Amino acid sequence: MVGAGTAKVRFGDAQIELAHGAGGKASRRLIEGLLLPYLSNEALEELGDAAYLEVEGLRLAFTADSFVVKPLVFPGGSIGELAVNGTVNDLAVAGARPLALLATLILEAGLPASVLEGEVAAMAEAARRAGVAVIGGDTKVVEHGKADGLYITTAGVGLVDPRVSLSAKAVRPGDQVLLSGPIGDHGITVLLARGELDLEADLTSDTRPVWPLVAALIGAAAPGLRWLRDPTRGGVATALNELAREAGVAVVLEEEAIPVRPAVRGACEILGFDPLHIANEGQFLAVVSPEYADAALEALRRVPGGEEAARVGEIRETPARVVLASSPYGGTRVVDMLVGDPLPRIC
């Protein structure tokens, strides 16, 4: 099958499944096998959380996102808050201070007006906390039963800090991997909020804007800051596998150094999940050169919400394109990209 120009589609799946939206291997097949062959251009060469554009001497970051979380409201957040935070965070990990957002609401006929008002209020409050304005958008209504109440799509623009140039290609062996805080809170919180499992845990989503943390990191370690990513769908494992693949390096994690709350770890053990595959909405990964690692970690821990930031791993030359997790007893395991979609509709 041949698309526009010389595009060659390599997507062999017969139909779209939930796994194609999970951020793991199936998502990668969809993007690389079907979307990129038609849409490929210089800006898409490195698939990050945002695209860059130079305008009259200014470097801007652009991003777009969509939110289909179920249920609409969950402990610690809701779809409206998530839509704002998820968008500004994609800009933040591109090294850009968020400036403004657009939001489109897909409303299902029959949605209570009180629910809509609550989510618009949540968006407004989240935007205020993130220091951005929602400057436009669109509203559409679809038939009852076609949208699970409410879907939200967003677009955002940010101003890239001139002190940084983030890219997987900049990563080198010896660089250190930092994590801004505990992982897995969001995914497990949303899963339990559905009430489909007879499990209880004192957890709330970690949804929040991460720009204050990123700004502190840039201020302390800009010359050594190589790469940033927020591990949302597919979790830390998928984000780091993408890095290892794009940079042609190995990522070696110290499993005991990765902060995971006991409630998350316990739920994952019961359900057979790996916390490294669980989505996060208020954390990010950073790769910094070794001489800046201590300063970067100290800067993160000084920001409210960054107290549990940790150094969790190192970049090595071999085995190339692989993520490994080492135990304190000397054993290692391969940490693969997410396969399937154990937690659909969490963002």
Sequence and secondary structure as in RCSB ss.txt:
>XXXX:A:sequence
MVGAGTAKVRFGDAQIELAHGAGGKASRRLIEGLLLPYLSNEALEELGDAAYLEVEGLRLAFTADSFVVKPLVFP
GGSIGELAVNGTVNDLAVAGARPLALLATLILEAGLPASVLEGEVAAMAEAARRAGVAVIGGDTKVVEHGKADGL
YITTAGVGLVDPRVSLSAKAVRPGDQVLLSGPIGDHGITVLLARGELDLEADLTSDTRPVWPLVAALIGAAAPGL
RWLRDPTRGGVATALNELAREAGVAVVLEEEAIPVRPAVRGACEILGFDPLHIANEGQFLAVVSPEYADAALEAL
RRVPGGEEAARVGEIRETPARVVLASSPYGGTRVVDMLVGDPLPRIC
>XXXX:A:secstr
 B STT B     SS  GGGGSSSHHHHHHIIIIIHHHH  GGGSS  SSEEEEETTEEEEEEEEEE  SSSEET
TEEHHHHHHHHHHHHHHTTTEEEEEEEEEEEEETT  HHHHHHHHHHHHHHHHHHT EEEEEEEEEE TTSSSSE
EEEEEEEEEE TT    GGG  TT EEEE S  SHHHHHHHHHTT SS            HHHHHHHHHHHGGGE
EEEE   TTHHHHHHHHHHHHHT EEEEEGGGS   HHHHHHHHHHT  GGGS  SS  EEEE GGGHHHHHHHH
HHSTT TT EEEEEEESSSTTEEEEE TTS EEE     S SS S  
